[in-house]
């Protein structure tokens, strides 16, 4: 393997390990941790789901995170450039573009949801606690084209300001501020939630494994959540790896990101599941998926609390921080690709990202109002983009990465790069998973997603 793969051209970089870990953790910690993880945990057995998720994150998740981060550091390139630098075959570049396009499609609709968070935070700041708890509030908001579009633009602008500032002065600095605050806020809300009357049943359900609730679908759901939560197969880890200095312990940093992300997921579960149990009298079915949880059920919980406005403000500030750090990582990956592949400066690259965000994001935003008549495979526009990226493209990208690492890069070359700064204690497990276990798991996710949209499998 050519030792000069990493070019000496001027390129942004993280100042050190802390910057890399917090930025990467910020990428991993997002809306999926706050609403998706608690919903899946409630649906697939609580404690047993949590146990399966943690085992998969430390094995399967570790393997793919190590692969992508190492490819980035080895080449100093974003996804397309990294794949091309490591193999001259045309199919290699195609694998890089799959990883690069995914964040370009996720970022716009993710920013729409981020706009919803901004709207709710604004309502809590002005004291409209009772209004947000009404059954028709959320529906009325997203079907109002002007209101939904306004808050989408607000969130998009917040994201782009950070990207223009660059890697160390923008992405890293914001992550260093936001991530500690996010953890503190999560702990405050979790403690408040767990001390509500009736919350103990929710704590037990979430933390104590009950093996009678285990099924194969528990594994499939945990795999999908881990995939979504750890930013695997989005090109993000390759891009952030390219900003990593050679003296950063890549294996230790990967484990720290996994622990950080999993810790936030657990805190999110402790924020939401006990509160909903307390509010509903112990009915886990109240934990509806997605918007039904964060934007309909949780406001009802806050309304029932004595300090509902204060807790609601804390909660939505926390969710906003989580959404922003993830959106920033998606936007940074897009901008990095445009810089590397189109030779753009950061400002022009960010401008192109902004155009993509506004065009595709507006389609998703208006999909509930002016474009509500549009259905793709029976799905609204936002839901279709979510299915396309998370359920189809990401498993394909992950499978391509596994095959590419084994066949083109070579496990010895991966090991050599890792050992520049790490002892690579789990190298044996890594080699087994990247060769056989990870590709099989990825295919399972892909097939399960396809069968689900066809109505053959209920996930």
C-alpha positions in Angstrom: 0.0 0.0 0.0 1.4 3.4 -1.0 2.5 5.3 2.1 2.0 8.6 0.3 -1.8 8.2 -0.1 -2.4 11.1 2.3 -1.7 14.3 0.4 0.1 17.2 2.0 -2.3 19.8 0.6 -3.9 22.3 3.1 -6.8 20.6 4.7 -8.9 21.1 7.8 -8.1 19.0 10.8 -9.3 18.4 14.4 -6.9 19.8 17.0 -6.6 16.4 18.7 -8.4 13.4 20.1 -11.0 15.4 22.2 -12.0 17.4 19.2 -12.4 14.2 17.1 -14.3 12.3 19.8 -16.7 15.1 20.6 -17.4 15.9 16.9 -17.9 12.3 16.0 -20.1 11.7 19.0 -22.0 14.8 18.0 -22.6 13.2 14.7 -23.8 10.0 16.2 -26.0 11.6 18.9 -29.1 12.9 17.1 -32.8 12.6 16.8 -32.5 8.9 16.5 -31.2 8.7 20.1 -33.9 10.9 21.5 -37.1 9.5 19.9 -36.2 6.4 17.8 -34.2 4.5 20.4 -36.9 4.8 23.2 -39.6 3.8 20.8 -37.8 0.7 19.6 -36.8 -0.2 23.1 -40.4 0.0 24.3 -41.7 -2.0 21.3 -39.1 -4.8 21.4 -38.8 -5.7 25.0 -37.2 -2.8 26.9 -34.2 -4.2 28.8 -33.6 -7.1 26.4 -33.5 -4.7 23.4 -31.0 -2.5 25.3 -28.8 -5.5 26.0 -28.8 -6.7 22.4 -28.2 -3.2 21.1 -25.1 -2.7 23.3 -23.6 -6.1 22.3 -24.1 -5.3 18.6 -22.7 -1.7 19.0 -19.5 -3.1 20.6 -19.0 -5.7 17.9 -20.7 -5.0 14.6 -20.7 -1.2 15.1 -17.1 -1.1 16.3 -16.0 -3.0 13.1 -17.6 -0.7 10.6 -16.6 2.5 12.6 -13.0 1.3 12.6 -13.1 0.5 8.9 -14.5 3.9 7.8 -12.4 6.0 10.2 -9.2 4.3 9.2 -9.9 4.7 5.5 -10.4 8.4 6.1 -7.2 8.8 8.1 -5.2 6.6 5.7 -6.1 8.7 2.7 -6.9 12.2 4.1 -9.9 12.2 1.8 -13.7 12.4 1.9 -15.6 9.2 0.8 -15.2 9.5 -3.0 -11.6 10.4 -2.8 -10.8 7.7 -0.2 -12.3 4.9 -2.2 -10.5 6.1 -5.4 -7.2 6.5 -3.6 -7.3 3.0 -2.3 -8.3 1.3 -5.6 -8.1 2.4 -9.2 -11.0 0.3 -10.3 -14.1 2.1 -11.4 -16.4 0.2 -9.1 -14.4 1.6 -6.2 -15.3 5.2 -7.0 -19.0 4.1 -7.3 -18.7 2.8 -3.7 -17.4 6.1 -2.6 -20.2 8.0 -4.3 -22.8 5.8 -2.6 -21.4 6.9 0.8 -21.2 10.5 -0.4 -24.7 10.9 -1.8 -26.4 9.5 1.3 -25.8 12.5 3.6 -26.8 14.8 0.7 -30.2 13.1 0.8 -30.5 12.8 4.5 -29.5 16.4 5.4 -32.5 18.2 3.8 -35.3 16.1 5.4 -33.4 15.9 8.7 -33.3 19.7 8.7 -37.1 19.8 8.3 -37.4 17.8 11.5 -34.9 20.1 13.1 -37.2 22.9 12.1 -40.0 21.2 14.0 -37.8 21.1 17.1 -37.1 24.9 16.7 -40.8 25.6 16.5 -41.6 23.6 19.7 -38.7 25.3 21.6 -40.1 28.7 20.5 -43.6 27.7 21.7 -42.2 26.6 25.1 -40.1 29.8 25.5 -43.3 31.9 25.0 -45.2 29.7 27.5 -47.5 27.9 25.1 -47.4 24.6 27.1 -51.1 23.8 26.9 -51.2 24.7 23.2 -48.5 22.2 22.2 -50.2 19.4 24.1 -53.4 19.7 22.0 -53.9 16.7 19.6 -54.2 18.9 16.6 -51.2 21.2 17.3 -48.5 19.2 15.5 -50.7 18.4 12.5 -51.8 22.0 12.2 -48.2 23.1 12.2 -46.7 20.8 9.6 -49.7 21.3 7.3 -49.1 25.1 7.4 -46.7 25.5 4.5 -45.4 29.0 5.5 -44.8 28.1 9.2 -43.1 24.7 8.5 -40.9 26.2 5.8 -39.9 29.2 8.0 -38.6 26.9 10.8 -36.9 24.6 8.4 -34.9 27.6 7.0 -34.0 28.7 10.5 -32.6 25.3 11.4 -30.8 25.0 8.0 -29.2 28.5 8.5 -27.9 27.5 12.0 -26.2 24.4 10.5 -24.6 26.3 7.6 -23.1 29.0 9.7 -21.0 26.4 11.5 -19.9 24.7 8.3 -18.7 28.0 6.8 -16.5 28.5 9.9 -14.5 25.4 9.1 -13.4 22.2 10.9 -11.5 23.4 13.9 -13.2 26.8 14.3 -16.7 25.6 13.4 -17.4 21.9 13.7 -15.0 21.2 16.6 -15.7 24.3 18.7 -19.5 23.9 18.5 -19.2 20.2 19.4 -17.0 21.0 22.4 -19.6 23.4 23.7 -22.8 21.5 22.7 -22.0 18.0 23.7 -21.2 18.6 27.4 -24.3 20.8 27.7 -26.4 18.1 26.0 -25.2 15.5 28.5 -25.9 17.8 31.4 -29.4 18.6 30.2 -30.1 14.9 29.5 -29.2 14.0 33.1 -31.4 16.8 34.5 -34.5 15.8 32.4 -33.8 12.0 33.1 -33.7 12.6 36.9 -36.9 14.6 36.8 -38.6 11.9 34.7 -37.5 9.0 36.9 -38.8 10.7 40.0 -42.3 11.1 38.8 -45.0 9.0 40.5 -45.4 5.7 38.6 -42.1 6.1 36.8 -40.4 3.1 38.5 -42.3 0.6 36.3 -40.8 2.3 33.2 -37.3 2.3 34.7 -37.6 -1.5 35.4 -39.0 -2.2 31.9 -36.2 -0.3 30.2 -33.2 -1.5 32.2 -34.0 -5.0 33.3 -33.7 -7.6 30.5 -36.7 -10.0 30.2 -35.6 -12.8 27.9 -39.2 -13.9 27.4 -39.5 -10.7 25.2 -36.6 -11.7 23.0 -37.2 -12.5 19.3 -35.3 -12.3 16.0 -37.0 -9.0 15.4 -35.4 -7.7 18.5 -32.0 -8.3 16.8 -33.1 -6.8 13.5 -34.5 -3.7 15.1 -31.4 -3.2 17.3 -29.2 -3.6 14.2 -31.2 -1.0 12.3 -31.0 1.4 15.3 -27.3 0.9 15.8 -26.7 1.5 12.1 -28.7 4.7 12.2 -27.3 5.9 15.5 -23.6 5.4 15.0 -23.5 7.3 11.7 -22.3 4.2 9.8 -22.4 4.2 6.0 -23.0 7.9 5.6 -19.5 8.9 4.7 -19.3 10.9 7.9 -16.8 8.6 9.6 -14.6 8.6 6.5 -14.7 12.4 6.4 -14.0 12.9 10.1 -11.3 10.2 9.9 -9.6 12.3 7.2 -9.4 15.2 9.7 -7.8 13.0 12.4 -4.2 13.4 13.2 -1.9 10.4 13.0 -1.1 10.4 16.7 -4.8 9.9 17.8 -5.5 6.5 19.2 -8.1 5.5 16.6 -9.4 2.4 18.4 -9.7 4.1 21.8 -11.5 7.0 20.2 -13.9 4.7 18.4 -14.8 3.0 21.7 -15.3 6.4 23.4 -17.7 7.5 20.6 -19.7 4.2 21.0 -19.9 4.6 24.8 -20.8 8.3 24.5 -23.5 7.6 21.9 -24.9 4.6 23.8 -24.9 6.6 27.1 -27.0 9.3 25.5 -29.4 6.7 24.1 -29.8 5.2 27.6 -30.3 8.7 29.1 -33.0 9.3 26.3 -34.7 6.1 27.3 -34.6 7.2 31.0 -36.0 10.6 30.0 -38.9 9.4 27.9 -39.9 5.8 29.0 -40.5 6.5 32.7 -42.2 9.8 32.0 -44.6 8.2 29.5 -45.2 5.2 31.9 -46.1 7.7 34.6 -48.3 9.7 32.4 -50.1 6.8 30.8 -50.5 4.6 33.9 -47.9 2.1 32.6 -49.0 1.6 29.0 -45.9 1.1 26.7 -48.1 1.5 23.6 -48.1 5.2 24.4 -44.6 5.3 23.0 -45.6 5.9 19.4 -43.0 6.1 16.6 -41.3 9.3 15.5 -43.4 12.6 15.6 -46.1 10.8 17.6 -43.7 10.5 20.5 -41.6 13.7 20.5 -44.2 16.1 19.2 -47.5 14.7 20.5 -47.1 12.4 23.5 -44.2 14.1 25.3 -45.9 17.6 25.3 -48.8 16.0 27.1 -46.4 14.7 29.7 -44.9 18.1 30.2 -48.3 19.7 30.5 -49.1 17.4 33.3 -46.0 18.4 35.2 -45.8 21.2 37.7 -42.7 22.6 36.0 -43.8 21.7 32.6 -42.6 24.8 30.8 -39.1 24.7 32.3 -38.7 21.0 31.7 -40.1 21.4 28.2 -37.5 24.1 27.4 -34.7 22.0 28.7 -35.9 19.0 26.7 -36.2 20.8 23.4 -32.9 22.7 23.9 -31.4 19.2 24.4 -33.1 17.8 21.3 -32.1 20.9 19.2 -28.4 20.5 20.2 -28.6 16.8 19.3 -30.2 17.6 16.0 -27.7 20.3 15.2 -24.6 18.3 15.9 -25.8 15.5 13.6 -26.9 18.0 10.9 -23.5 19.7 11.1 -21.7 16.3 10.5 -24.0 15.6 7.5 -23.4 19.0 6.0 -19.6 18.8 6.7 -19.4 15.5 4.8 -21.3 17.1 1.8 -19.1 20.2 1.8 -15.9 18.1 2.1 -16.9 16.0 -0.9 -17.5 19.1 -3.0 -14.2 20.6 -1.9 -12.3 17.4 -2.8 -14.1 16.3 -6.0 -15.1 19.7 -7.5 -12.1 21.7 -6.3 -14.3 24.3 -4.5 -13.4 26.5 -1.7 -15.3 26.0 1.6 -17.6 29.0 1.1 -18.7 27.9 -2.4 -19.0 24.2 -1.3 -21.2 25.4 1.6 -23.3 27.4 -0.9 -23.9 24.3 -3.0 -24.9 22.4 0.2 -27.3 25.2 1.0 -29.0 24.9 -2.4 -29.4 21.1 -2.1 -30.8 21.6 1.5 -33.4 24.2 0.4 -34.6 22.4 -2.7 -34.9 18.9 -1.3 -35.8 20.1 2.2 -38.7 22.2 0.8 -40.0 19.1 -1.0 -40.1 17.2 2.3 -41.5 20.2 4.2 -44.3 20.8 1.7 -45.0 17.1 1.5 -47.5 17.6 4.4 -49.2 20.7 2.8 -48.9 21.9 -0.8 -47.4 18.6 -2.0 -49.5 16.3 0.2 -51.0 14.6 -2.9 -47.5 13.2 -3.8 -47.1 9.6 -2.6 -44.1 7.3 -3.4 -44.8 3.6 -2.6 -47.6 4.9 -0.4 -45.2 7.1 1.6 -45.1 10.9 2.0 -42.0 12.6 0.6 -40.1 12.9 3.9 -40.9 9.3 4.8 -39.7 8.1 1.3 -36.3 9.9 1.7 -35.9 8.4 5.1 -36.7 4.9 3.8 -34.5 5.3 0.7 -31.4 6.4 2.7 -31.7 4.5 5.9 -33.3 1.3 4.8 -31.8 0.8 1.3 -28.8 2.9 0.6 -27.0 2.7 3.9 -27.0 -1.2 4.0 -25.7 -1.2 0.4 -23.0 1.3 1.3 -22.0 -0.7 4.4 -21.9 -4.0 2.4 -19.7 -2.3 -0.3 -17.4 -1.0 2.5 -16.9 -4.4 4.0 -16.1 -6.0 0.6 -13.9 -3.1 -0.3 -11.8 -3.3 2.9 -11.3 -7.0 2.6 -10.7 -7.3 -1.2 -9.1 -3.9 -2.2 -7.6 -2.3 0.9 -6.5 -5.4 2.6 -6.8 -6.1 6.3 -3.1 -5.9 6.8 -3.0 -2.4 5.5 -5.9 -1.4 7.8 -4.0 -3.0 10.7 -0.9 -1.1 9.8 -2.7 2.2 9.8 -4.5 1.5 13.1 -1.3 0.4 14.8 0.4 3.8 14.1 -1.3 5.0 17.2 -3.2 2.1 18.7 -2.5 -1.3 20.1 -5.5 -2.7 18.2 -6.5 -5.0 21.1 -9.6 -6.2 19.3 -8.0 -7.0 15.9 -8.9 -10.6 16.0 -12.6 -9.8 16.5 -12.4 -7.1 13.8 -11.0 -9.5 11.2 -13.8 -12.0 11.8 -16.6 -9.5 11.7 -15.4 -7.6 8.6 -14.9 -10.8 6.7 -18.1 -12.6 7.4 -20.4 -11.5 10.2 -20.8 -7.8 9.3 -21.7 -8.4 5.6 -24.3 -11.0 6.6 -25.9 -8.7 9.2 -26.0 -5.9 6.6 -27.8 -8.1 4.1 -30.3 -9.1 6.8 -31.1 -5.4 7.4 -31.5 -4.7 3.7 -33.8 -7.7 3.1 -35.8 -7.0 6.2 -36.4 -3.4 5.0 -37.5 -4.5 1.6 -39.9 -7.1 3.0 -41.2 -4.6 5.4 -42.1 -2.0 2.7 -43.7 -4.7 0.7 -45.9 -5.6 3.7 -44.4 -9.1 4.1 -42.6 -8.4 7.3 -43.7 -6.2 10.2 -40.8 -4.3 11.7 
